[in-house]
Amino acid sequence: MTPAINFLIKEKLSYVIHKFTHRVSSQAYGMEAVEKLGVDEREVFKTLVVVLDAQELAVAVIPVTMMLSMKLLAKQLNAKKIALADKDAVERSTGYIVGGISPIGQKRALRTVIDSSALLLNTIFVSAGKRGLELELSPADLQQLTRAHYANICQ
């Protein structure tokens, strides 16, 4: 069990766990999930951690096929400067390793923005906190669990 799964159990929300064998050589973790699970690529979301104004970390949850717009995310989080966070800082803050970062059950709750495209779907897939492990849940439940808000944050 991962912290994300334990958190979902505690909150008694509906979810489905999907497992697949992760290829060690794979660097496109989200697209690997699409391929191995045989699901629509628009339903699989990746979790990106950014640093705001060189100090605060925050989370963006976006479709695996999209690119994060730093400008749009900065505007949503009232930041002047924004960049992808350093791998070590991300792993320390979230408790997850890169490629398995879940937006749920992080060691420190970070401000989170979910791309508004999630609102068009009944369920989305996000990392369950381990490479090769995905959670399928409703966007509304993800929003509730992470205290996120929706916004158009992709290019």
C-alpha positions in Angstrom: 0.0 0.0 0.0 1.1 3.5 -0.8 0.3 6.7 1.2 -2.1 7.6 -1.7 -4.0 4.3 -1.4 -4.1 4.5 2.4 -5.5 8.0 2.2 -8.2 6.9 -0.2 -9.1 4.0 2.1 -9.3 6.4 5.1 -11.5 8.9 3.2 -13.8 6.0 2.0 -13.9 7.3 -1.6 -14.5 5.2 -4.7 -11.4 4.3 -6.7 -9.9 1.5 -8.8 -6.2 0.4 -8.6 -4.5 -0.5 -11.9 -1.2 -2.3 -11.9 1.2 -2.9 -14.7 4.8 -4.0 -15.0 7.0 -0.9 -15.3 9.9 -1.0 -17.8 13.0 0.2 -16.0 14.2 1.8 -19.3 10.9 3.9 -19.6 11.2 7.6 -18.9 7.8 8.6 -20.2 5.9 7.2 -17.2 2.5 8.5 -18.0 2.6 7.4 -21.6 3.8 4.0 -20.4 0.6 3.8 -18.3 -1.5 4.7 -21.3 0.2 1.9 -23.3 0.2 -0.8 -20.7 -3.4 -0.1 -19.4 -4.8 0.4 -22.9 -6.7 3.5 -21.9 -7.4 6.8 -23.7 -4.4 9.1 -23.3 -6.7 12.0 -22.4 -7.7 10.2 -19.2 -4.1 9.7 -17.8 -2.8 12.7 -15.9 0.8 13.4 -14.7 1.7 15.1 -11.5 4.3 17.9 -11.8 5.8 19.7 -8.9 7.0 23.3 -9.4 8.7 25.9 -7.3 7.1 29.3 -7.0 9.3 32.4 -6.7 12.3 30.2 -5.7 10.7 29.1 -2.4 7.3 27.4 -2.3 6.4 24.1 -4.0 3.1 23.5 -5.7 1.5 20.8 -7.8 0.1 20.8 -11.3 -2.0 17.8 -12.5 -2.2 17.7 -16.3 -2.9 15.2 -19.1 0.2 13.2 -20.0 0.0 14.4 -23.6 0.0 18.1 -22.7 2.7 20.6 -21.8 2.4 22.7 -18.7 2.1 26.4 -19.3 4.3 28.0 -16.7 2.8 31.4 -17.4 -0.8 30.1 -16.9 0.1 28.2 -13.7 2.0 31.2 -12.3 -1.0 33.3 -12.8 -3.3 30.8 -11.0 -0.9 30.7 -8.1 -0.1 34.4 -8.0 3.6 33.8 -8.6 6.1 35.9 -10.5 8.6 33.1 -11.3 7.9 29.5 -11.7 10.0 26.5 -12.7 10.0 22.7 -12.4 11.2 21.8 -8.9 14.5 20.0 -8.3 14.1 16.2 -8.2 15.5 15.9 -4.7 13.3 18.6 -3.3 10.3 17.0 -4.9 11.0 13.6 -3.5 11.7 15.0 0.0 8.5 17.0 0.0 6.1 14.5 -1.5 7.6 11.2 -0.1 7.4 9.7 -3.6 10.0 9.0 -6.3 9.9 10.7 -9.7 7.7 8.7 -12.0 5.5 7.6 -9.1 4.5 11.0 -7.7 0.9 10.9 -6.7 -1.1 14.1 -6.1 -2.7 12.3 -3.2 -1.1 11.4 0.2 2.0 13.6 -0.1 4.1 14.1 3.0 3.4 17.9 2.9 0.1 19.0 1.3 1.0 21.4 -1.5 -1.2 23.9 -3.3 -2.6 22.0 -6.3 -4.1 23.0 -9.6 -5.8 20.4 -11.9 -6.1 21.1 -15.5 -9.7 21.9 -16.4 -9.8 19.2 -19.1 -10.4 16.8 -16.2 -13.9 18.2 -15.9 -14.8 16.6 -19.2 -14.1 13.1 -17.9 -16.0 10.8 -15.6 -12.8 9.3 -14.2 -9.1 10.1 -14.6 -5.9 8.1 -13.9 -3.2 9.5 -11.6 -0.2 7.8 -10.1 -0.9 5.8 -7.0 2.5 6.6 -5.6 4.6 4.0 -7.3 5.8 3.3 -10.8 3.5 0.8 -12.4 0.6 1.7 -10.1 -2.3 4.0 -11.2 -5.4 5.1 -9.4 -8.7 5.7 -11.3 -11.0 8.1 -9.6 -13.4 10.9 -10.3 -11.9 14.4 -10.9 -14.3 15.7 -8.2 -12.8 13.2 -5.7 -9.3 14.2 -6.7 -10.2 17.8 -6.2 -11.6 17.1 -2.8 -8.7 15.1 -1.6 -6.1 17.6 -2.7 -8.1 20.8 -2.0 -7.2 21.7 -5.6 -8.9 24.1 -8.0 -9.4 23.7 -11.7 -7.8 25.9 -14.3 -6.6 25.9 -17.9 -2.9 25.4 -17.2 -1.7 23.7 -20.4 -0.2 25.1 -23.6 
